[in-house]
Each structure stands twice: as structure tokens, then as C-alpha cells.
Amino acid sequence: MPIYLDHNAGAPVRVEAAAAVSRLPADMGGNPSSVHRSGQRSRRMLEVARAQVASIVGAEPRQIVFTSGGTESNNLAIFGGITAASRRRKIISSQIEHSSILAPIAELERRGFEVVRVAPDSDGRVDPGRVLAALDSETALVTLGLANSEVGTIQDLAPLASMCGGAGALFHIDAAQAVGRIPVDIAALGCDLLTLSGHKLGAHSGVGALYVRDFTRVAPIVFGGPHESGMRAGTPNLLGAVSFGAAAEAAMNAMAAESVRIGSLAASLFARIREAIPGLRLNGPIVGRLPNTLNLTFPGVLGESMLIALDLEGVEVSMGSACAAGAVEPSHVLRAMGRSVADARSSLRISLGWNNTAQEIEAVAALIPQVWRRVAASEPLSEASAR
């Protein structure tokens, strides 16, 4: 069996999520919007799942809108928020966001909106003061990630809520990577909108959610029915919602212990390979990073070569965001943090999760230096290949 270390791209399905789906009735065919008995049975299961998802961020069930995933949730928050904001034409974000934020705001910029992208520091931190400095009466939306998907940096976003509200701007947080790994509380964050993703938690893929604070105006981007309080038309993905709810409940119950265990495994892995590989560099802060995430620059090799060599040995890692897989360009996150093109192309992301064991990490800690030495000897990084 491969050793899977790419949980930030998507976690394996949790036992609890698989069990919840397996318990669904074989004859389940009722549309949750239907008034007959089968429909109402489906509706009850949908609402139980909604309550489970709401609990992991301290929300009320009515504030959760189910979507097809984190990407749709981000698009709904951005396009739906902008549409509801009427005449305001300014958006504030950062240079290190996920592509499901970067692409929508780039499209709005193409349509004539002003977009401010705040640069991070060398550890991937976005200074709240720089965000507030850009905030004015023309700002429609501030949209930022709570934890970076590539380097794991956790942002200090709570100070922004009152100022955004005072300026009349919507405040959206993409918490897809954070929820289930660190405590996320919408009351403490004070945001208007918050994105969740099912498969990051260990649910089946194809389901996500958007938290919408009471009285927040969001225009739908999918039309055709009154589903999800009028914010997302279409028959709900009941199987996905049930899986999401069970995974959210399991992640919430296990979070404290999992965070310590996974953080300890990641720290042990980093210490072992740093000792064995001279010049290895951690991208992101030592403190204030998701406990499961290691983004590492391997000296003298291409990240692609390391990734392929590790995959052949049965270890699955990535070069960054799964939505950027196959991209020729080096990581936009690492470049924004000041890394060179060569360093960015020599970096890999290792992200642990709920199903990783100490035995797996022990094996990987011994294997990675061996693979690095082999790749460095057979495919030394040249100036041309680093471009």
C-alpha cells in the first residue's frame, strides 16, 4: 500500500464517513425538496448533516449552504458577494491564495473591478495592517485564506472583521485547509462568509459548504430553484452531505488528539530528514503553521524528479496545490514569499493526516534522504532546468 502524504490535496475517506454512507437505505430515492414521505426522510438526513457541519465551526445549521466543494463555495462567496454589494468595485485579497480565489478575482478584475493583492512576508504571513490600509468605502469584499494550502501558514484574521464591517465590506475567509486541523470559530473570526471543504476532512469528494452569517447578502450564482435558502439551486448531494457531516463530526471529536499526534509525527519527520540532507529548507514558520504541513526545498534537485522518484517507492507527496497540478510555473505562493524560481521548483509539500502511522513516518524518514541522494547524483539541478 502506498504511504499517502498529500492530505492537503484531499484526505482519504474516514471510516465514520464511509460507515454513514453505507447505512443509507438502499431504496433511498426521495428528493429532499419533496413533501412525500420519502422526500421528508431524505430531508431529515440532509438536516442532520447540516447540523454536524455547522458544529465544527460553531455555526447554526441554517447558516450552512451545501455546495459541490471548496471551489464552488469560494466562487459563491466572491461572485455572490460582489453582486450583492451593488456599486462597490474594489476587492482585497493576497498573493498567496488558492486558485479558486485567485481565478474569480482575476475575472472580476478583467471586468473592471479594482483588485488589491497584499504581499506576504517570507514566512507566508499576510499583515492585517496592510489589508486594513487598503480598506476604504469602495471596498466590496475582503477574501483571504485562514491557512495556506501549500506552506500551512495560519493567518491572524480576527482583527479584520470589525474594520471590514465598519467599512461596509463583506469579509470572506477560505477555511478549507484549516477546518478539522485547528479550532475554527466563526464567532471569534467575525467573518460574514466562510468556506469549508468535505474531502479535506475525510469526506467523499464533491461536497463543500459556505457559512453565511445572518443577514449577509449573497446573490446565487447557480439558478433554477429555491434550494439551500435560495442561494444554491439544484437537488442537494445527499450522499455527499451525509459523508461530510459524519467526517466533520469525527474530525471535531478527534481534533485535539489528532493535532498533537500528527504534529509530533511531522516534527519528527522534519528533524530526521533535515539532519540527513544538508541545506534542506522549511518554507513557512516554525510556529503558526498547520501541524500536518511541511513544505521543503531540497537542494540540488528538481521537485518533479523527487516527486516521481518517491512515487515509484510508494510515497505520495505533491509540489503544492492539487488545483495547480501539471502547471509549468513554479509555486506562486513560494515566489510571493521571496523564494527564487530554482528554490520553488525544488520544493515539495508533505501533508500528513488522520490515517498516517508512526511506522509510516519512520519508513519515510529513512527513505527520503536515500531518494534525494540518488536523484541529486543522477539528475543534478542545472541552471537551465531550474528556470
Helices and strands as residue ranges (DSSP letters): E 3-4, H 15-22, H 37-55, G 61-63, E 64-67, H 70-75, I 76-80, H 81-84, E 90-94, H 99-110, E 114-118, H 128-134, E 139-145, H 160-167, E 170-174, H 186-189, E 193-197, H 198-201, E 208-212, G 228-230, H 238-276, E 281-283, E 293-297, H 303-312, E 315-316, G 322-324, H 332-336, H 341-345, E 347-351, H 358-378, H 383-386
